């Protein structure tokens, strides 16, 4: 991976003052859920209904 490439890419965002985002690791394809509200925030692996991590197909393609 070239130094200019970012390891994580945001693929979804929702909210203004408090927000939720989905980030993808561009090396593994694993999806992460990030939520922030005020001065607090949290990050966790995004899971499917069976409790397995959601993995995106690489390379990541963002629809705009």
PDB file of N, CA, C, O and CB in Angstrom:
ATOM      1  N   UNK A   1       0.851  -1.183   0.000  1.00  0.00           N
ATOM      2  CA  UNK A   1       0.000   0.000   0.000  1.00  0.00           C
ATOM      3  C   UNK A   1       0.884   1.228   0.000  1.00  0.00           C
ATOM      4  O   UNK A   1       1.779   1.351   0.836  1.00  0.00           O
ATOM      5  CB  UNK A   1      -0.962   0.008   1.219  1.00  0.00           C
ATOM      6  N   UNK A   2       0.643   2.135  -0.927  1.00  0.00           N
ATOM      7  CA  UNK A   2       1.408   3.373  -1.002  1.00  0.00           C
ATOM      8  C   UNK A   2       1.085   4.256   0.192  1.00  0.00           C
ATOM      9  O   UNK A   2      -0.014   4.195   0.744  1.00  0.00           O
ATOM     10  CB  UNK A   2       1.119   4.117  -2.317  1.00  0.00           C
ATOM     11  N   UNK A   3       2.051   5.077   0.584  1.00  0.00           N
ATOM     12  CA  UNK A   3       1.876   5.921   1.758  1.00  0.00           C
ATOM     13  C   UNK A   3       0.686   6.873   1.618  1.00  0.00           C
ATOM     14  O   UNK A   3       0.059   7.222   2.618  1.00  0.00           O
ATOM     15  CB  UNK A   3       3.141   6.715   2.011  1.00  0.00           C
ATOM     16  N   UNK A   4       0.366   7.299   0.385  1.00  0.00           N
ATOM     17  CA  UNK A   4      -0.739   8.236   0.175  1.00  0.00           C
ATOM     18  C   UNK A   4      -2.111   7.573   0.297  1.00  0.00           C
ATOM     19  O   UNK A   4      -3.115   8.266   0.461  1.00  0.00           O
ATOM     20  CB  UNK A   4      -0.610   8.881  -1.188  1.00  0.00           C
ATOM     21  N   UNK A   5      -2.169   6.243   0.220  1.00  0.00           N
ATOM     22  CA  UNK A   5      -3.443   5.541   0.352  1.00  0.00           C
ATOM     23  C   UNK A   5      -3.824   5.430   1.825  1.00  0.00           C
ATOM     24  O   UNK A   5      -2.978   5.163   2.678  1.00  0.00           O
ATOM     25  CB  UNK A   5      -3.367   4.137  -0.296  1.00  0.00           C
ATOM     26  N   UNK A   6      -5.097   5.637   2.110  1.00  0.00           N
ATOM     27  CA  UNK A   6      -5.573   5.548   3.490  1.00  0.00           C
ATOM     28  C   UNK A   6      -5.992   4.123   3.805  1.00  0.00           C
ATOM     29  O   UNK A   6      -6.569   3.437   2.962  1.00  0.00           O
ATOM     30  CB  UNK A   6      -6.745   6.517   3.730  1.00  0.00           C
ATOM     31  N   UNK A   7      -5.702   3.681   5.020  1.00  0.00           N
ATOM     32  CA  UNK A   7      -6.035   2.320   5.444  1.00  0.00           C
ATOM     33  C   UNK A   7      -7.542   2.147   5.593  1.00  0.00           C
ATOM     34  O   UNK A   7      -8.077   1.089   5.260  1.00  0.00           O
ATOM     35  CB  UNK A   7      -5.335   1.985   6.767  1.00  0.00           C
ATOM     36  N   UNK A   8      -8.238   3.183   6.093  1.00  0.00           N
ATOM     37  CA  UNK A   8      -9.678   3.096   6.306  1.00  0.00           C
ATOM     38  C   UNK A   8     -10.397   4.101   5.420  1.00  0.00           C
ATOM     39  O   UNK A   8      -9.920   5.215   5.201  1.00  0.00           O
ATOM     40  CB  UNK A   8     -10.026   3.335   7.786  1.00  0.00           C
ATOM     41  N   UNK A   9     -11.565   3.682   4.909  1.00  0.00           N
ATOM     42  CA  UNK A   9     -12.358   4.537   4.043  1.00  0.00           C
ATOM     43  C   UNK A   9     -13.783   4.584   4.568  1.00  0.00           C
ATOM     44  O   UNK A   9     -14.392   3.544   4.815  1.00  0.00           O
ATOM     45  CB  UNK A   9     -12.323   4.034   2.581  1.00  0.00           C
ATOM     46  N   UNK A  10     -14.322   5.800   4.740  1.00  0.00           N
ATOM     47  CA  UNK A  10     -15.709   5.953   5.191  1.00  0.00           C
ATOM     48  C   UNK A  10     -16.627   5.714   4.004  1.00  0.00           C
ATOM     49  O   UNK A  10     -16.477   6.344   2.957  1.00  0.00           O
ATOM     50  CB  UNK A  10     -15.956   7.368   5.814  1.00  0.00           C
ATOM     51  N   UNK A  11     -17.585   4.796   4.172  1.00  0.00           N
ATOM     52  CA  UNK A  11     -18.506   4.487   3.079  1.00  0.00           C
ATOM     53  C   UNK A  11     -19.937   4.939   3.355  1.00  0.00           C
ATOM     54  O   UNK A  11     -20.776   4.919   2.454  1.00  0.00           O
ATOM     55  CB  UNK A  11     -18.493   3.006   2.809  1.00  0.00           C
ATOM     56  N   UNK A  12     -20.229   5.352   4.608  1.00  0.00           N
ATOM     57  CA  UNK A  12     -21.581   5.823   4.940  1.00  0.00           C
ATOM     58  C   UNK A  12     -21.498   6.758   6.131  1.00  0.00           C
ATOM     59  O   UNK A  12     -20.720   6.528   7.057  1.00  0.00           O
ATOM     60  CB  UNK A  12     -22.541   4.631   5.244  1.00  0.00           C
ATOM     61  N   UNK A  13     -22.300   7.814   6.109  1.00  0.00           N
ATOM     62  CA  UNK A  13     -22.400   8.719   7.239  1.00  0.00           C
ATOM     63  C   UNK A  13     -23.849   9.174   7.376  1.00  0.00           C
ATOM     64  O   UNK A  13     -24.560   9.327   6.383  1.00  0.00           O
ATOM     65  CB  UNK A  13     -21.446   9.933   7.070  1.00  0.00           C
ATOM     66  N   UNK A  14     -24.279   9.390   8.630  1.00  0.00           N
ATOM     67  CA  UNK A  14     -25.650   9.794   8.900  1.00  0.00           C
ATOM     68  C   UNK A  14     -25.666  10.631  10.176  1.00  0.00           C
ATOM     69  O   UNK A  14     -25.059  10.245  11.175  1.00  0.00           O
ATOM     70  CB  UNK A  14     -26.590   8.554   9.028  1.00  0.00           C
ATOM     71  N   UNK A  15     -26.350  11.766  10.152  1.00  0.00           N
ATOM     72  CA  UNK A  15     -26.492  12.584  11.344  1.00  0.00           C
ATOM     73  C   UNK A  15     -25.680  13.868  11.271  1.00  0.00           C
ATOM     74  O   UNK A  15     -24.767  14.002  10.456  1.00  0.00           O
ATOM     75  CB  UNK A  15     -26.084  11.795  12.554  1.00  0.00           C
ATOM     76  N   UNK A  16     -26.036  14.817  12.150  1.00  0.00           N
ATOM     77  CA  UNK A  16     -25.354  16.110  12.172  1.00  0.00           C
ATOM     78  C   UNK A  16     -24.624  16.313  13.496  1.00  0.00           C
ATOM     79  O   UNK A  16     -23.394  16.342  13.523  1.00  0.00           O
ATOM     80  CB  UNK A  16     -26.356  17.251  11.936  1.00  0.00           C
ATOM     81  N   UNK A  17     -25.359  16.455  14.586  1.00  0.00           N
ATOM     82  CA  UNK A  17     -24.736  16.706  15.889  1.00  0.00           C
ATOM     83  C   UNK A  17     -24.278  15.420  16.556  1.00  0.00           C
ATOM     84  O   UNK A  17     -23.258  15.396  17.245  1.00  0.00           O
ATOM     85  CB  UNK A  17     -25.703  17.439  16.802  1.00  0.00           C
ATOM     86  N   UNK A  18     -25.024  14.372  16.351  1.00  0.00           N
ATOM     87  CA  UNK A  18     -24.550  13.036  16.712  1.00  0.00           C
ATOM     88  C   UNK A  18     -24.602  12.267  15.397  1.00  0.00           C
ATOM     89  O   UNK A  18     -25.477  12.499  14.562  1.00  0.00           O
ATOM     90  CB  UNK A  18     -25.438  12.341  17.883  1.00  0.00           C
ATOM     91  N   UNK A  19     -23.671  11.364  15.227  1.00  0.00           N
ATOM     92  CA  UNK A  19     -23.637  10.730  13.925  1.00  0.00           C
ATOM     93  C   UNK A  19     -23.191   9.293  13.969  1.00  0.00           C
ATOM     94  O   UNK A  19     -22.550   8.842  14.918  1.00  0.00           O
ATOM     95  CB  UNK A  19     -22.752  11.486  13.026  1.00  0.00           C
ATOM     96  N   UNK A  20     -23.542   8.591  12.927  1.00  0.00           N
ATOM     97  CA  UNK A  20     -23.139   7.203  12.742  1.00  0.00           C
ATOM     98  C   UNK A  20     -22.414   7.090  11.413  1.00  0.00           C
ATOM     99  O   UNK A  20     -22.811   7.700  10.420  1.00  0.00           O
ATOM    100  CB  UNK A  20     -24.366   6.241  12.797  1.00  0.00           C
ATOM    101  N   UNK A  21     -21.353   6.308  11.406  1.00  0.00           N
ATOM    102  CA  UNK A  21     -20.572   6.124  10.194  1.00  0.00           C
ATOM    103  C   UNK A  21     -20.199   4.660  10.041  1.00  0.00           C
ATOM    104  O   UNK A  21     -20.101   3.927  11.025  1.00  0.00           O
ATOM    105  CB  UNK A  21     -19.312   7.005  10.214  1.00  0.00           C
ATOM    106  N   UNK A  22     -19.993   4.242   8.803  1.00  0.00           N
ATOM    107  CA  UNK A  22     -19.455   2.917   8.526  1.00  0.00           C
ATOM    108  C   UNK A  22     -18.130   3.120   7.813  1.00  0.00           C
ATOM    109  O   UNK A  22     -18.043   3.843   6.821  1.00  0.00           O
ATOM    110  CB  UNK A  22     -20.451   2.045   7.668  1.00  0.00           C
ATOM    111  N   UNK A  23     -17.097   2.467   8.338  1.00  0.00           N
ATOM    112  CA  UNK A  23     -15.743   2.539   7.801  1.00  0.00           C
ATOM    113  C   UNK A  23     -15.326   1.157   7.345  1.00  0.00           C
ATOM    114  O   UNK A  23     -15.723   0.157   7.942  1.00  0.00           O
ATOM    115  CB  UNK A  23     -14.747   3.096   8.850  1.00  0.00           C
ATOM    116  N   UNK A  24     -14.524   1.091   6.283  1.00  0.00           N
ATOM    117  CA  UNK A  24     -14.031  -0.180   5.769  1.00  0.00           C
ATOM    118  C   UNK A  24     -12.506  -0.154   5.778  1.00  0.00           C
ATOM    119  O   UNK A  24     -11.882   0.810   5.334  1.00  0.00           O
ATOM    120  CB  UNK A  24     -14.576  -0.457   4.335  1.00  0.00           C
ATOM    121  N   UNK A  25     -11.919  -1.236   6.294  1.00  0.00           N
ATOM    122  CA  UNK A  25     -10.473  -1.425   6.237  1.00  0.00           C
ATOM    123  C   UNK A  25     -10.135  -1.803   4.799  1.00  0.00           C
ATOM    124  O   UNK A  25     -10.587  -2.841   4.316  1.00  0.00           O
ATOM    125  CB  UNK A  25      -9.979  -2.528   7.264  1.00  0.00           C
ATOM    126  N   UNK A  26      -9.350  -0.984   4.111  1.00  0.00           N
ATOM    127  CA  UNK A  26      -9.074  -1.207   2.693  1.00  0.00           C
ATOM    128  C   UNK A  26      -8.110  -2.368   2.451  1.00  0.00           C
ATOM    129  O   UNK A  26      -7.913  -2.771   1.304  1.00  0.00           O
ATOM    130  CB  UNK A  26      -8.510   0.052   2.079  1.00  0.00           C
ATOM    131  N   UNK A  27      -7.509  -2.910   3.507  1.00  0.00           N
ATOM    132  CA  UNK A  27      -6.629  -4.068   3.348  1.00  0.00           C
ATOM    133  C   UNK A  27      -7.362  -5.386   3.584  1.00  0.00           C
ATOM    134  O   UNK A  27      -7.066  -6.386   2.930  1.00  0.00           O
ATOM    135  CB  UNK A  27      -5.452  -3.959   4.299  1.00  0.00           C
ATOM    136  N   UNK A  28      -8.321  -5.394   4.520  1.00  0.00           N
ATOM    137  CA  UNK A  28      -9.016  -6.634   4.862  1.00  0.00           C
ATOM    138  C   UNK A  28     -10.471  -6.670   4.394  1.00  0.00           C
ATOM    139  O   UNK A  28     -11.042  -7.750   4.248  1.00  0.00           O
ATOM    140  CB  UNK A  28      -8.970  -6.840   6.346  1.00  0.00           C
ATOM    141  N   UNK A  29     -11.083  -5.494   4.154  1.00  0.00           N
ATOM    142  CA  UNK A  29     -12.486  -5.412   3.772  1.00  0.00           C
ATOM    143  C   UNK A  29     -13.438  -5.444   4.953  1.00  0.00           C
ATOM    144  O   UNK A  29     -14.650  -5.353   4.756  1.00  0.00           O
ATOM    145  CB  UNK A  29     -12.817  -6.526   2.845  1.00  0.00           C
ATOM    146  N   UNK A  30     -12.932  -5.572   6.179  1.00  0.00           N
ATOM    147  CA  UNK A  30     -13.780  -5.631   7.368  1.00  0.00           C
ATOM    148  C   UNK A  30     -14.460  -4.279   7.584  1.00  0.00           C
ATOM    149  O   UNK A  30     -13.822  -3.233   7.473  1.00  0.00           O
ATOM    150  CB  UNK A  30     -12.950  -6.032   8.618  1.00  0.00           C
ATOM    151  N   UNK A  31     -15.773  -4.307   7.897  1.00  0.00           N
ATOM    152  CA  UNK A  31     -16.565  -3.101   8.130  1.00  0.00           C
ATOM    153  C   UNK A  31     -16.640  -2.795   9.624  1.00  0.00           C
ATOM    154  O   UNK A  31     -16.740  -3.700  10.453  1.00  0.00           O
ATOM    155  CB  UNK A  31     -17.982  -3.258   7.543  1.00  0.00           C
ATOM    156  N   UNK A  32     -16.589  -1.500   9.949  1.00  0.00           N
ATOM    157  CA  UNK A  32     -16.669  -1.035  11.335  1.00  0.00           C
ATOM    158  C   UNK A  32     -17.774  -0.001  11.446  1.00  0.00           C
ATOM    159  O   UNK A  32     -17.979   0.804  10.537  1.00  0.00           O
ATOM    160  CB  UNK A  32     -15.312  -0.442  11.811  1.00  0.00           C
ATOM    161  N   UNK A  33     -18.491  -0.029  12.578  1.00  0.00           N
ATOM    162  CA  UNK A  33     -19.537   0.945  12.864  1.00  0.00           C
ATOM    163  C   UNK A  33     -18.991   1.924  13.896  1.00  0.00           C
ATOM    164  O   UNK A  33     -18.494   1.510  14.943  1.00  0.00           O
ATOM    165  CB  UNK A  33     -20.850   0.250  13.376  1.00  0.00           C
ATOM    166  N   UNK A  34     -19.080   3.223  13.605  1.00  0.00           N
ATOM    167  CA  UNK A  34     -18.606   4.267  14.510  1.00  0.00           C
ATOM    168  C   UNK A  34     -19.773   5.189  14.816  1.00  0.00           C
ATOM    169  O   UNK A  34     -20.481   5.624  13.908  1.00  0.00           O
ATOM    170  CB  UNK A  34     -17.405   5.062  13.895  1.00  0.00           C
ATOM    171  N   UNK A  35     -19.976   5.489  16.103  1.00  0.00           N
ATOM    172  CA  UNK A  35     -21.035   6.420  16.497  1.00  0.00           C
ATOM    173  C   UNK A  35     -20.439   7.457  17.431  1.00  0.00           C
ATOM    174  O   UNK A  35     -19.674   7.124  18.336  1.00  0.00           O
ATOM    175  CB  UNK A  35     -22.227   5.675  17.179  1.00  0.00           C
ATOM    176  N   UNK A  36     -20.793   8.716  17.208  1.00  0.00           N
ATOM    177  CA  UNK A  36     -20.314   9.808  18.054  1.00  0.00           C
ATOM    178  C   UNK A  36     -21.498  10.667  18.462  1.00  0.00           C
ATOM    179  O   UNK A  36     -22.408  10.926  17.674  1.00  0.00           O
ATOM    180  CB  UNK A  36     -19.237  10.661  17.322  1.00  0.00           C
ATOM    181  N   UNK A  37     -21.461  11.102  19.722  1.00  0.00           N
ATOM    182  CA  UNK A  37     -22.476  11.999  20.251  1.00  0.00           C
ATOM    183  C   UNK A  37     -21.798  12.909  21.263  1.00  0.00           C
ATOM    184  O   UNK A  37     -21.359  12.450  22.318  1.00  0.00           O
ATOM    185  CB  UNK A  37     -23.667  11.209  20.896  1.00  0.00           C
ATOM    186  N   UNK A  38     -21.710  14.191  20.949  1.00  0.00           N
ATOM    187  CA  UNK A  38     -21.015  15.124  21.835  1.00  0.00           C
ATOM    188  C   UNK A  38     -19.543  14.774  21.933  1.00  0.00           C
ATOM    189  O   UNK A  38     -18.847  14.675  20.923  1.00  0.00           O
ATOM    190  CB  UNK A  38     -21.650  15.124  23.227  1.00  0.00           C
ATOM    191  N   UNK A  39     -19.070  14.585  23.173  1.00  0.00           N
ATOM    192  CA  UNK A  39     -17.665  14.265  23.409  1.00  0.00           C
ATOM    193  C   UNK A  39     -17.407  12.765  23.498  1.00  0.00           C
ATOM    194  O   UNK A  39     -16.285  12.355  23.797  1.00  0.00           O
ATOM    195  CB  UNK A  39     -17.195  14.932  24.674  1.00  0.00           C
ATOM    196  N   UNK A  40     -18.404  11.952  23.249  1.00  0.00           N
ATOM    197  CA  UNK A  40     -18.247  10.503  23.387  1.00  0.00           C
ATOM    198  C   UNK A  40     -18.403   9.821  22.028  1.00  0.00           C
ATOM    199  O   UNK A  40     -19.131  10.297  21.158  1.00  0.00           O
ATOM    200  CB  UNK A  40     -19.275   9.937  24.393  1.00  0.00           C
ATOM    201  N   UNK A  41     -17.712   8.710  21.870  1.00  0.00           N
ATOM    202  CA  UNK A  41     -17.820   7.959  20.629  1.00  0.00           C
ATOM    203  C   UNK A  41     -17.459   6.509  20.854  1.00  0.00           C
ATOM    204  O   UNK A  41     -16.857   6.162  21.871  1.00  0.00           O
ATOM    205  CB  UNK A  41     -16.929   8.563  19.553  1.00  0.00           C
ATOM    206  N   UNK A  42     -17.819   5.673  19.924  1.00  0.00           N
ATOM    207  CA  UNK A  42     -17.501   4.258  20.037  1.00  0.00           C
ATOM    208  C   UNK A  42     -17.329   3.625  18.669  1.00  0.00           C
ATOM    209  O   UNK A  42     -17.938   4.061  17.692  1.00  0.00           O
ATOM    210  CB  UNK A  42     -18.584   3.531  20.816  1.00  0.00           C
ATOM    211  N   UNK A  43     -16.500   2.599  18.605  1.00  0.00           N
ATOM    212  CA  UNK A  43     -16.199   1.901  17.370  1.00  0.00           C
ATOM    213  C   UNK A  43     -16.293   0.405  17.620  1.00  0.00           C
ATOM    214  O   UNK A  43     -15.794  -0.090  18.630  1.00  0.00           O
ATOM    215  CB  UNK A  43     -14.799   2.290  16.834  1.00  0.00           C
ATOM    216  N   UNK A  44     -16.935  -0.321  16.699  1.00  0.00           N
ATOM    217  CA  UNK A  44     -17.043  -1.765  16.830  1.00  0.00           C
ATOM    218  C   UNK A  44     -17.095  -2.401  15.445  1.00  0.00           C
ATOM    219  O   UNK A  44     -17.456  -1.750  14.465  1.00  0.00           O
ATOM    220  CB  UNK A  44     -18.289  -2.150  17.657  1.00  0.00           C
ATOM    221  N   UNK A  45     -16.739  -3.655  15.377  1.00  0.00           N
ATOM    222  CA  UNK A  45     -16.867  -4.400  14.127  1.00  0.00           C
ATOM    223  C   UNK A  45     -18.349  -4.518  13.795  1.00  0.00           C
ATOM    224  O   UNK A  45     -19.157  -4.797  14.681  1.00  0.00           O
ATOM    225  CB  UNK A  45     -16.197  -5.814  14.232  1.00  0.00           C
ATOM    226  N   UNK A  46     -18.714  -4.311  12.545  1.00  0.00           N
ATOM    227  CA  UNK A  46     -20.096  -4.440  12.106  1.00  0.00           C
ATOM    228  C   UNK A  46     -20.364  -5.916  11.815  1.00  0.00           C
ATOM    229  O   UNK A  46     -19.650  -6.537  11.028  1.00  0.00           O
ATOM    230  CB  UNK A  46     -20.381  -3.550  10.845  1.00  0.00           C
ATOM    231  N   UNK A  47     -21.404  -6.479  12.457  1.00  0.00           N
ATOM    232  CA  UNK A  47     -21.690  -7.909  12.368  1.00  0.00           C
ATOM    233  C   UNK A  47     -22.958  -8.183  11.579  1.00  0.00           C
ATOM    234  O   UNK A  47     -23.867  -7.354  11.534  1.00  0.00           O
ATOM    235  CB  UNK A  47     -21.811  -8.507  13.756  1.00  0.00           C
ATOM    236  N   UNK A  48     -23.012  -9.362  10.951  1.00  0.00           N
ATOM    237  CA  UNK A  48     -24.241  -9.789  10.288  1.00  0.00           C
ATOM    238  C   UNK A  48     -25.140 -10.481  11.311  1.00  0.00           C
ATOM    239  O   UNK A  48     -24.799 -10.529  12.493  1.00  0.00           O
ATOM    240  CB  UNK A  48     -23.932 -10.736   9.086  1.00  0.00           C
ATOM    241  N   UNK A  49     -26.262 -11.008  10.884  1.00  0.00           N
ATOM    242  CA  UNK A  49     -27.219 -11.615  11.815  1.00  0.00           C
ATOM    243  C   UNK A  49     -26.691 -12.876  12.484  1.00  0.00           C
ATOM    244  O   UNK A  49     -27.214 -13.284  13.521  1.00  0.00           O
ATOM    245  CB  UNK A  49     -28.495 -11.938  11.091  1.00  0.00           C
ATOM    246  N   UNK A  50     -25.662 -13.503  11.913  1.00  0.00           N
ATOM    247  CA  UNK A  50     -25.064 -14.700  12.507  1.00  0.00           C
ATOM    248  C   UNK A  50     -23.892 -14.368  13.434  1.00  0.00           C
ATOM    249  O   UNK A  50     -23.260 -15.269  13.987  1.00  0.00           O
ATOM    250  CB  UNK A  50     -24.596 -15.641  11.409  1.00  0.00           C
ATOM    251  N   UNK A  51     -23.605 -13.074  13.603  1.00  0.00           N
ATOM    252  CA  UNK A  51     -22.517 -12.659  14.480  1.00  0.00           C
ATOM    253  C   UNK A  51     -21.145 -12.673  13.823  1.00  0.00           C
ATOM    254  O   UNK A  51     -20.123 -12.571  14.502  1.00  0.00           O
ATOM    255  CB  UNK A  51     -22.490 -13.534  15.674  1.00  0.00           C
ATOM    256  N   UNK A  52     -21.125 -12.801  12.498  1.00  0.00           N
ATOM    257  CA  UNK A  52     -19.855 -12.804  11.769  1.00  0.00           C
ATOM    258  C   UNK A  52     -19.579 -11.401  11.233  1.00  0.00           C
ATOM    259  O   UNK A  52     -20.513 -10.687  10.867  1.00  0.00           O
ATOM    260  CB  UNK A  52     -19.880 -13.842  10.605  1.00  0.00           C
ATOM    261  N   UNK A  53     -18.305 -10.996  11.183  1.00  0.00           N
ATOM    262  CA  UNK A  53     -17.970  -9.661  10.663  1.00  0.00           C
ATOM    263  C   UNK A  53     -18.411  -9.503   9.205  1.00  0.00           C
ATOM    264  O   UNK A  53     -18.306 -10.430   8.402  1.00  0.00           O
ATOM    265  CB  UNK A  53     -16.454  -9.405  10.782  1.00  0.00           C
ATOM    266  N   UNK A  54     -18.902  -8.315   8.889  1.00  0.00           N
ATOM    267  CA  UNK A  54     -19.253  -8.001   7.511  1.00  0.00           C
ATOM    268  C   UNK A  54     -17.963  -7.610   6.792  1.00  0.00           C
ATOM    269  O   UNK A  54     -17.226  -6.735   7.247  1.00  0.00           O
ATOM    270  CB  UNK A  54     -20.332  -6.852   7.432  1.00  0.00           C
ATOM    271  N   UNK A  55     -17.702  -8.270   5.666  1.00  0.00           N
ATOM    272  CA  UNK A  55     -16.487  -8.036   4.896  1.00  0.00           C
ATOM    273  C   UNK A  55     -16.886  -7.611   3.486  1.00  0.00           C
ATOM    274  O   UNK A  55     -17.594  -8.334   2.785  1.00  0.00           O
ATOM    275  CB  UNK A  55     -15.580  -9.311   4.866  1.00  0.00           C
ATOM    276  N   UNK A  56     -16.423  -6.431   3.080  1.00  0.00           N
ATOM    277  CA  UNK A  56     -16.700  -5.914   1.740  1.00  0.00           C
ATOM    278  C   UNK A  56     -15.714  -6.497   0.740  1.00  0.00           C
ATOM    279  O   UNK A  56     -14.582  -6.836   1.084  1.00  0.00           O
ATOM    280  CB  UNK A  56     -16.633  -4.375   1.722  1.00  0.00           C
ATOM    281  N   UNK A  57     -16.163  -6.606  -0.497  1.00  0.00           N
ATOM    282  CA  UNK A  57     -15.294  -7.047  -1.582  1.00  0.00           C
ATOM    283  C   UNK A  57     -14.273  -5.955  -1.870  1.00  0.00           C
ATOM    284  O   UNK A  57     -14.618  -4.776  -1.947  1.00  0.00           O
ATOM    285  CB  UNK A  57     -16.116  -7.389  -2.858  1.00  0.00           C
ATOM    286  N   UNK A  58     -13.027  -6.352  -2.029  1.00  0.00           N
ATOM    287  CA  UNK A  58     -11.964  -5.392  -2.326  1.00  0.00           C
ATOM    288  C   UNK A  58     -11.684  -5.384  -3.818  1.00  0.00           C
ATOM    289  O   UNK A  58     -11.818  -6.435  -4.446  1.00  0.00           O
ATOM    290  CB  UNK A  58     -10.679  -5.727  -1.537  1.00  0.00           C
ATOM    291  N   UNK A  59     -11.306  -4.276  -4.423  1.00  0.00           N
ATOM    292  CA  UNK A  59     -11.160  -2.954  -3.816  1.00  0.00           C
ATOM    293  C   UNK A  59     -12.533  -2.321  -3.551  1.00  0.00           C
ATOM    294  O   UNK A  59     -13.525  -2.661  -4.195  1.00  0.00           O
ATOM    295  CB  UNK A  59     -10.316  -2.038  -4.727  1.00  0.00           C
ATOM    296  N   UNK A  60     -12.563  -1.407  -2.601  1.00  0.00           N
ATOM    297  CA  UNK A  60     -13.811  -0.744  -2.196  1.00  0.00           C
ATOM    298  C   UNK A  60     -14.285   0.178  -3.323  1.00  0.00           C
ATOM    299  O   UNK A  60     -13.515   0.986  -3.844  1.00  0.00           O
ATOM    300  CB  UNK A  60     -13.610   0.065  -0.868  1.00  0.00           C
ATOM    301  N   UNK A  61     -15.556   0.045  -3.688  1.00  0.00           N
ATOM    302  CA  UNK A  61     -16.171   0.903  -4.701  1.00  0.00           C
ATOM    303  C   UNK A  61     -17.257   1.713  -4.020  1.00  0.00           C
ATOM    304  O   UNK A  61     -18.231   1.146  -3.523  1.00  0.00           O
ATOM    305  CB  UNK A  61     -16.751   0.067  -5.898  1.00  0.00           C
ATOM    306  N   UNK A  62     -17.107   3.018  -3.990  1.00  0.00           N
ATOM    307  CA  UNK A  62     -18.085   3.913  -3.369  1.00  0.00           C
ATOM    308  C   UNK A  62     -19.023   4.428  -4.450  1.00  0.00           C
ATOM    309  O   UNK A  62     -18.583   4.978  -5.460  1.00  0.00           O
ATOM    310  CB  UNK A  62     -17.383   5.099  -2.627  1.00  0.00           C
ATOM    311  N   UNK A  63     -20.339   4.240  -4.223  1.00  0.00           N
ATOM    312  CA  UNK A  63     -21.339   4.790  -5.138  1.00  0.00           C
ATOM    313  C   UNK A  63     -21.675   6.194  -4.685  1.00  0.00           C
ATOM    314  O   UNK A  63     -21.977   6.405  -3.511  1.00  0.00           O
ATOM    315  CB  UNK A  63     -22.619   3.899  -5.190  1.00  0.00           C
ATOM    316  N   UNK A  64     -21.631   7.164  -5.592  1.00  0.00           N
ATOM    317  CA  UNK A  64     -21.899   8.547  -5.208  1.00  0.00           C
ATOM    318  C   UNK A  64     -23.177   9.046  -5.781  1.00  0.00           C
ATOM    319  O   UNK A  64     -23.549  10.197  -5.551  1.00  0.00           O
ATOM    320  CB  UNK A  64     -20.786   9.437  -5.631  1.00  0.00           C
TER     321      UNK A  64
END
